């Protein structure tokens, strides 16, 4: 059995310290760099040999990151709503609902 197309197992885990090629990709890399570094150091990647048995820790850290980022998203929406003068229920029902559903399109 030859799996020439499935060579992902030999790849190294993503390295946030290696900038990509192209201007658009470099700008996106620079914007996402702080978050990528935090995740790189806090979530054990299963492609690293020493982290293979830490899959449950990786799962828990991912859940923790989802909790933290969700809290920050709601907090920032509340601050923006207070600044602009939009009530919290309107922000929650429209802006956050649209913002979480748009990626599914």
N, C-alpha and C positions, 0 to 999 in steps of 0.2 A: 504494500500500500504506500503510495507516494502522495504526500500532502505538500506540494510545492507552494500552493497559495497560502497555506496556514503556517507561516513561519513566525508568528507572534511570540512563541515561547522562547525564541532566542534573543528577542529584543530586550534592551535594557529598559528599566522603568523611566518615565519622563523625568528630565532634569530641568528644573526651572531656571538654572543658572546659565543655560546654553541658549542664547537668543536665536530666533528663527531667521530665515532668509526673507527678504522682501520688506518694503517700507510699512505696508498695512499690517503685516504679521508682527513686525517689531513694535509698532505703536500699541497693538493689542497686548503683546507680551509685557510691555512696560506698564500698562495700566493694570494688568492682572498679576504682576510680579509679587506684590506684598501678600496677596491671598495665596498664590501658588507656593510661596516659600513657607507660609504657615501650615498649609496642608501637607507639603513635602516633609516637614519635620514632625508633624503630629499624627499622621495616618501612616501606619506601616504598609508599604506596598508589597503585595504578594509575590512579585517577581524577584524580590530580594531574598536570597537564600535564608538569611537569619529570621525573616519575617513570615515565613510560610505557615508557621503554626500559630501566628498571631491574628488569624482571620477574624476572630471574634472581637479582638481589640480594635481592629480596623473598622469593623461594622459599628461598634459603639462610638468610635471617634467620628465616623461619617454621620451618624445620627446626632451627635453633639454639635457638629458643624451645621447641620440642617436647622437645629434648634436655635443656635446663635444667629445664623444669617436670617432666619425668619423673624426673630425678635428685632434685629437691626432694621429689616425692611419695614416692619409695622411701625417701629419707632420713628424712622425717617419720614414715612408717609404721614404720621401724626404731626410731626414738626412742620412739614411742608404745608399740610392742611391748616394748621394754626397760623402760619405765616401768611398764607393767601386768604384765609378766612373761610375755608371750606369745613363744614362740620365732620366729625370723625365717622359717623355712619355713612355719609356720602363717600368719603375717601375709601372706606372699607368695602362698600358695595360696588363702587365703580373702578377706581384706580387700581386697588390691589387685586380685585377680581379679574380685571382686564389684563393686568400685568402678569398674572400667573397663568392665564389661559392663552395668551398670544403665542407663546412658544409652541403650543400644540398645533397651531395652524400650519 
